[in-house]
Amino acid sequence: MRSALLRGFTSQKRPARRRTTAGRTQEGPRVTTIGFIGLGVMGAPMAANLVDAGFDVIGYNRSPGKSRVLAEKGGRTTGSVAEAVAGADVVITMLPDSPDVEAVVLGDGGVLDNARPGTLLIDASTIRPQISRAVAAAAAERGVRALDAPVSGGEAGAIEGTLSIMVGGDAGDFTAAAEVFDAVGSTIVHVGPAGAGQTVKAANQLIVAGHLELLAEALVFLDAHGVDLSSAITVLGGGLAGSNVLARKAPGMLARHFEPGFRVDLHHKDLGIVVDSARAAGVAIPLGAHVADLLTSLRAQGAGSLDHSTLLLQVEQLSGKHTGLSTAERAPR
């Protein structure tokens, strides 16, 4: 089973590279201009890292105020998708949901209407696999090379340039994008044809949701028994229970800081993709479906804009604690 699962997967761990000129490393060819569409929580630091790596980045965001970070880093900003795409060698989209990608990439005046033949389109959004396949097919008709390349690592990973990137599409196009991926990620894996990146990202979100829920339950369990939570997290993190979720999310949960690194709304959307895809494949995901319901409940209670670690407050509420979701009102925004 293990060899069957691993067969055909190739991985790149980000090497230490010394860049010389804009968009050039000693190992690879030059890419001059990157059009970056979507400068939100994840997109802005990713675009900034591309500037730091020496690329000429021109960014567009529907809310102009969010372009400030890129401008401060030395990138260029523009007021339209067309201006961000025209003349770009690579176009990266980092958008909230499938309809946004369809509108920006496939819509009138969108990416494909303005991209030159040969442009490399990298969609870093988390969307439905079938939409990624549709984008790839439409791009091919225009002579544009498309990769679906959703990322994992949250805001911290985007800022640090250590994202995990799961890439679907042509292997040659994956190789051509190596320098771009290297600027924003540390684990870059080609997982198969178009749509495969999104399928792996769905599995990632399933695992993260399960970890978060069990971490929340463990913290409430430990607190009920009077255990020092910080000490408990330290020792749990050093054993088999340790994970990136525990390392990155437990400190904020202990401090009761729920400012969004990854919003409940977005994880709810992602688990919707998981549930629908599992149903289509005839696969049972009993625990995943349960956490999806819990996130739906959090959204209904007004916590959609908070971090997904707010699952802790829900477990407290279910356990009859007086804190519960009411503490979200004191969470930094």
C-alpha positions in Angstrom: 0.0 0.0 0.0 2.7 2.4 1.0 4.7 2.0 -2.3 1.5 2.4 -4.3 0.7 5.6 -2.5 4.2 7.1 -3.0 4.7 5.9 -6.6 5.0 8.8 -9.1 5.3 11.5 -6.5 8.3 13.8 -6.8 9.4 16.2 -4.1 11.6 19.2 -3.9 12.9 20.5 -0.5 13.8 24.1 -0.9 17.6 24.3 -1.4 19.7 27.2 -0.3 20.2 29.4 -3.4 22.1 32.6 -4.0 20.2 34.8 -6.4 22.1 37.0 -8.7 19.8 39.1 -11.0 16.1 39.6 -11.0 14.3 36.3 -11.1 17.5 34.4 -11.7 19.4 31.8 -9.6 22.6 30.1 -10.5 20.6 27.0 -11.4 17.8 28.3 -13.6 16.6 30.7 -16.3 15.3 34.2 -15.8 11.6 35.0 -15.4 11.1 38.8 -15.6 7.6 39.7 -14.5 5.0 38.1 -12.3 1.4 39.3 -12.2 0.0 38.5 -8.8 -3.8 38.7 -8.3 -5.2 38.5 -4.8 -3.2 40.3 -2.1 -5.0 39.0 1.0 -3.7 37.4 4.2 -1.8 34.8 2.1 -1.3 36.6 -1.2 0.4 39.8 0.2 3.3 38.0 1.9 3.7 35.6 -0.9 4.0 38.5 -3.4 6.4 40.3 -1.0 8.6 37.2 -0.9 8.7 37.2 -4.7 9.9 40.8 -4.7 12.6 39.9 -2.1 13.7 37.1 -4.4 14.3 39.5 -7.2 11.2 39.2 -9.3 9.4 42.1 -10.9 6.0 41.7 -9.3 2.9 43.7 -10.4 -0.1 43.0 -8.1 -3.8 43.5 -8.2 -6.4 43.3 -5.5 -10.1 44.1 -5.5 -9.6 46.1 -2.3 -6.9 48.6 -3.2 -5.8 49.1 0.4 -4.4 45.6 0.6 -1.9 46.4 -2.1 0.0 48.6 0.3 2.3 45.8 1.6 3.4 44.9 -1.9 4.1 48.6 -2.7 6.1 49.0 0.5 8.2 46.0 -0.5 9.1 47.5 -3.9 6.5 45.8 -6.0 4.2 47.5 -8.4 0.4 47.7 -8.1 -2.3 48.2 -10.6 -6.0 48.8 -10.8 -7.1 45.9 -13.1 -6.5 42.3 -13.8 -5.7 43.1 -17.4 -2.8 45.4 -16.4 -1.4 42.8 -14.0 -1.5 40.1 -16.7 -0.4 41.9 -19.8 3.3 41.4 -20.3 3.7 39.0 -17.4 5.7 35.8 -17.9 4.0 34.2 -14.9 0.5 34.9 -13.4 -0.3 33.8 -9.9 -3.9 33.9 -8.5 -4.6 33.6 -4.8 -8.4 33.9 -4.4 -11.0 32.9 -1.9 -13.2 30.4 -3.7 -14.0 28.6 -6.9 -16.4 31.3 -8.3 -13.7 33.9 -7.8 -11.2 31.9 -9.8 -13.8 31.3 -12.5 -14.6 35.0 -12.7 -11.0 36.3 -12.7 -9.4 33.6 -14.9 -12.2 32.6 -17.3 -14.4 35.7 -17.2 -14.5 38.5 -19.8 -11.5 40.7 -19.4 -9.9 38.1 -17.2 -6.5 36.4 -17.1 -7.0 34.3 -20.2 -8.3 37.2 -22.2 -5.1 39.1 -21.5 -2.3 36.5 -21.1 0.2 36.0 -23.9 0.6 32.5 -25.3 3.3 30.7 -23.3 2.4 32.5 -20.1 2.6 30.2 -17.0 -0.6 30.5 -14.9 -0.3 29.3 -11.3 -3.5 29.2 -9.3 -2.5 29.0 -5.6 -6.2 29.3 -4.4 -7.9 26.4 -2.8 -10.9 25.4 -5.0 -12.8 22.4 -6.3 -10.6 20.0 -8.3 -13.1 20.1 -11.2 -12.7 23.8 -11.6 -8.9 23.5 -11.8 -9.3 21.0 -14.5 -11.7 23.3 -16.4 -9.2 26.2 -16.0 -6.4 24.0 -17.3 -8.4 23.0 -20.4 -9.5 26.6 -21.1 -5.9 27.8 -20.7 -4.5 25.1 -23.1 -6.9 26.4 -25.8 -5.3 29.8 -25.4 -1.7 28.5 -25.4 -1.4 29.2 -21.6 0.3 26.7 -19.3 -1.8 26.2 -16.1 -0.8 24.6 -12.8 -3.1 24.2 -9.8 -0.8 24.9 -6.8 -2.7 25.3 -3.5 -0.5 26.0 -0.5 -0.5 25.0 3.2 1.2 26.6 6.1 -1.1 29.5 6.9 -0.2 33.1 7.3 3.0 32.3 9.2 4.2 30.0 6.4 3.4 32.6 3.8 5.4 35.3 5.6 8.3 33.0 6.3 8.4 31.6 2.7 8.0 28.0 4.0 4.7 27.0 2.5 4.0 23.4 1.4 2.9 23.5 -2.2 1.0 20.6 -3.8 1.1 21.0 -7.6 -1.1 19.5 -10.3 -0.5 19.9 -14.0 2.2 19.1 -16.6 5.5 17.9 -15.2 7.4 20.2 -17.6 5.4 23.2 -16.5 6.1 22.3 -12.9 9.8 22.3 -13.6 9.6 25.6 -15.3 8.0 27.1 -12.2 10.7 25.9 -9.9 12.2 29.4 -9.2 8.8 30.9 -8.4 7.9 28.1 -6.1 11.3 28.3 -4.4 10.6 31.9 -3.4 7.5 31.1 -1.5 7.7 27.5 -0.3 10.0 25.0 1.3 8.3 21.7 0.3 7.2 21.7 -3.3 5.6 18.5 -4.7 4.3 17.6 -8.1 1.4 15.3 -7.3 -0.1 14.5 -10.7 -2.2 16.0 -13.5 -4.5 19.0 -13.4 -6.7 19.0 -10.4 -4.5 16.7 -8.4 -3.0 19.6 -6.4 -6.5 20.6 -5.2 -7.3 17.0 -4.3 -4.2 16.8 -2.1 -5.1 20.2 -0.6 -8.5 18.8 0.3 -6.9 16.0 2.1 -4.6 18.4 3.9 -7.6 20.5 5.1 -9.3 17.3 6.3 -6.2 16.4 8.4 -5.8 20.0 9.8 -9.4 20.2 10.8 -9.2 16.9 12.7 -6.0 17.9 14.4 -7.5 21.2 15.5 -10.6 19.7 16.9 -8.7 17.1 18.8 -6.3 19.7 20.1 -9.2 21.8 21.3 -10.7 18.8 23.1 -7.4 17.9 24.7 -6.9 21.4 26.0 -10.4 21.5 27.6 -9.9 18.0 29.0 -6.5 18.9 30.5 -7.9 22.2 32.0 -10.8 20.3 33.6 -8.2 18.2 35.4 -6.2 21.2 36.6 -3.1 20.4 34.6 -0.8 23.2 33.6 -1.6 23.6 30.0 1.7 25.1 28.8 3.7 22.3 30.4 1.3 19.7 28.9 1.6 21.2 25.4 5.4 21.1 25.7 5.6 17.4 26.5 2.8 16.5 24.0 4.6 18.3 21.3 7.7 16.2 21.8 5.9 12.9 21.5 3.8 11.1 18.9 1.0 13.7 19.4 3.3 16.5 18.2 2.4 18.2 14.9 2.7 21.5 13.1 -0.9 22.2 14.1 0.0 21.8 17.7 3.2 23.8 17.4 1.6 26.7 15.5 -1.9 26.8 17.0 -1.6 25.8 20.6 0.2 29.1 21.7 -2.6 31.2 20.4 -5.3 29.0 21.8 -3.6 29.1 25.3 -3.4 32.9 25.0 -6.9 33.0 23.7 -5.9 35.0 20.6 -8.2 34.2 17.7 -7.2 36.8 15.2 -7.5 35.1 11.8 -4.4 33.4 10.4 -6.9 31.1 8.6 -10.6 32.0 9.0 -13.4 29.7 10.0 -15.2 30.8 6.9 -12.4 29.5 4.6 -11.9 26.2 6.4 -15.7 25.7 6.3 -15.5 26.2 2.5 -12.6 23.8 2.2 -14.3 21.0 4.1 -17.3 21.5 1.8 -15.0 20.6 -1.0 -13.8 17.5 1.0 -17.3 16.3 1.8 -18.5 16.7 -1.8 -15.4 15.0 -3.2 -15.6 12.2 -0.8 -19.3 11.6 -1.6 -18.5 11.6 -5.3 -15.8 9.0 -4.8 -17.9 6.9 -2.5 -15.5 7.4 0.4 -16.6 7.6 4.1 -15.1 10.4 6.2 -17.1 10.2 9.5 -14.7 12.3 11.6 -14.2 14.9 8.8 -17.9 15.2 8.2 -18.4 15.8 12.0 -15.8 18.6 12.1 -17.4 20.1 9.0 -20.6 20.3 11.0 -18.8 21.9 13.9 -17.4 24.6 11.6 -20.8 25.2 10.2 -22.1 25.7 13.7 -19.3 28.1 14.5 -20.2 30.2 11.4 -23.9 30.2 12.4 -22.8 31.6 15.8 -21.0 34.5 14.2 -17.4 33.2 14.5 -16.7 32.9 10.7 -14.2 35.8 10.6 -12.1 34.4 13.5 -9.3 31.9 13.3 -10.2 28.2 12.9 -8.6 27.6 16.3 -11.8 29.0 17.7 -12.9 25.4 17.7 -11.5 25.6 21.3 -14.3 28.0 22.3 -16.9 25.7 20.9 -15.6 22.7 22.8 -15.7 24.8 26.0 -19.3 25.7 25.2 -20.2 22.1 24.6 -18.5 21.2 27.9 -20.6 23.7 29.8 -17.8 26.2 30.5 -18.9 29.7 31.0 -16.2 31.1 28.7 -17.2 29.5 25.4 -17.8 31.5 22.3 -18.5 34.7 24.3 -14.7 35.2 24.6 -14.5 35.6 20.9 -15.8 39.1 21.5 -12.5 39.9 23.2 -10.4 38.3 20.5 -8.1 40.7 18.6 -9.5 41.4 15.1 
